[in-house]
């Protein structure tokens, strides 16, 4: 039988001029929208963790956030034990400290609160028994409790319920940092694009 002809593309379909993003894990630099965080769990003088993998899961009743935290993190067993978590949001002024915190661990005998005391100060939380990270370079703190662990064993994915939120003075003027790739970070810009009047379908989320 004669060889089958390849199907012709639709007449208006143009060959893509896009380039493959490689290696594949770099997709996180496209889809990871949230800021880099500092995370506290356990009690003093236990660990502070630098974290980039997190996402909103549910808007309300209750508000849920997911994060990836695995056995490779010193905070994993602390979270397993205490079931409480604080997500601390740093601004760009302490970006180098945030990276340095991520390079060390209580597992190596390092007290991060003492080592980085110029930039991070332990403060008492209100609804969890976990210290908040305070200091001039902190935008805010989100107190959380573990809501669901069903995907931890397979995916290291935790569902956290938000129970309290703090923000510092002028928090809206501070700039968050976002991880991109190979050690690079983007910084929130000064210009805010306000399209709230166009978001007629999502008015309930504009508060």
N, C-alpha and C positions, 0 to 999 in steps of 0.2 A: 504494500500500500504506500502511496506517496507520503512523504514526511508532513507532519502537521505544521501548519503555519502558526507563528506566534500571533496572538490576538493584537490587533492594532489599538493603540491608546485612543481614548476619546479625542475628538478633533481639537478641543480647547485646552487639553491638558499639556502644560509645558513641563519640560524637564526641570527638576528642582535644582536651584543653585546653592542650596544649603550644604553645609559641611557636617559630616558625622562628628559628634562630640565623643572623643575617646580619651581615656578609658571610660567605660560605661558608668562607673560609680560617680563620675563628675556630674551626673544628673542632679545631685544634691545642690550644686551651685546654681542651678536654674530654679529648683522647686523649693528650696529651703528658705522660707520667707522670714522666719522669726529671728529675733536678735540673739546674740551670744549671751548666755546666762551664767551666773555663778549659782551653785546649788549647795544648800546645807541640809544635812540630815544627821540624826544622832544628837549628841550634846558636846559641849566643850570638853576637851580640846580636839574634838574629832574633825572629820574631813570637810574641806570645801572643794567642790568639783566645778570645773569649767565645762559647760554643756552647750551643744549646738543642735542636737536632734530633739525637737519638740514640736507639738502642733495642737491647735484647738480641736476638741472633739465634739463638744456640745455647748450651745449658747447659754442654756439655763436649765434649772430644775433637775439636777444641779449643773453648775458650770463645770465642765470637764476638760482637762488638758492631758495629752499623752506625751510621754517621753521615753526614749530608749536609754536604758541603764543596765549594763551587763556585769557578769562576774569579773571582767577585767577592771572594773571601777571599784575603788576602795569603799565607795558609798553604797554599793549594792547590798552587802550584808547588813549595813546599818539601816537601810530602808526596809529590808525584809523584817528586821527586828522592831523598828520603831513605828513603821507605817505612816510616817510623817515626813514632810518635805517642805522646804522653802525655796522658791525660785526668785533669785535676786538679780535685778536688771542693772548692769553697769553701763556707764556712758563712756564715750571715747577717751575721756581724760585719763582713765586708768586701763586703757587697752593693753599696754605692755604687761601690767600686773596681772590682768586676766589671763593672758597667755602663759605667764610664768607660773601662776597657780595651777594651770593645767599640766605643767611639766613636772610637778612634784606631788607627793602623796603622803598621807599619814602612815601608809604601809612602809615607807622608807624612813620612818622616825622623824618626819618633818612636821612641826607645828606651824601650819600655814597662817593661823591667826597672829602668831608672834613674828613670823618671817615677813609678813606683808602688813604689819600693823600701821604703817603710814597711810595705807589706802583702805583697809578693811577693819571695821570695828564691830564686835559682836554686840547685838542688841536683843532684848527680850521680845519674843513674839507674844501675841495675845491669845491665839486659839490653838497653837501647837507648842509642844515642848522641844522646839528646835530654835537655835539662835538665828536671828536675821543678820544679814550683812549690811552694816551701816557705813557711813562715810560720805564725803562730799561727792564722790564719783558714783554713787548709787542712785538710780532713778526711782526705783520702787521695789517692793517685795510682795510676793504672792504666797500666802500660807496655804498649804495643801495637805490633804490626807488621802491615803491610798483608797481608791474606790473599787478597783478591780485588778486582779492579778492573773486572770485566766490566760493571758497571752505572754506572760513573763517567761515561762519555761521554754516556749518555742521561739519567741521573737524578742525577748528582753523588753517587751513593751508594757509600760505601766499606765494605767488610767488614774489620774489624780483629780480629786474633787477640791475646788477652790473654796476655802472657808473664810478668807480675810485678805484684804489687799491694802497696802500702804504706798503712798507716793510722797516724795520729798518736795521741798519748795522749788518752784520754777521747773517742775519735772517735764512739762510740755516743751520747754526750750532746750532740753538736753538731747544729745545725739547718741542713739544706739549704734552698735556695731554688728555687722552681719558677716558670717564666714562665707568666703567664696571658694577659692581653691589654692593649693600650694602656698599656704601661709598668708594669703591676701584677704583683706577685709574691706567691705564697703561701709561707708558711714552715712547715716541719715543726712539728707540735704537740708538746706535752710528753707527752701521753697516747698510749700504744701499745696497740692492740687486739690481744690475743694470742688467736688462734683456732687455734693449732698443733694442739691436741688434736682438732679437728674435721677437719683436713686429712688424712684417712686415705688418700686416693688419691695424695697428693703427698709422702709421708713422705721420699722420697729427696732432696727439694729443701729440707728443713728444716734442714740442717746450717749 
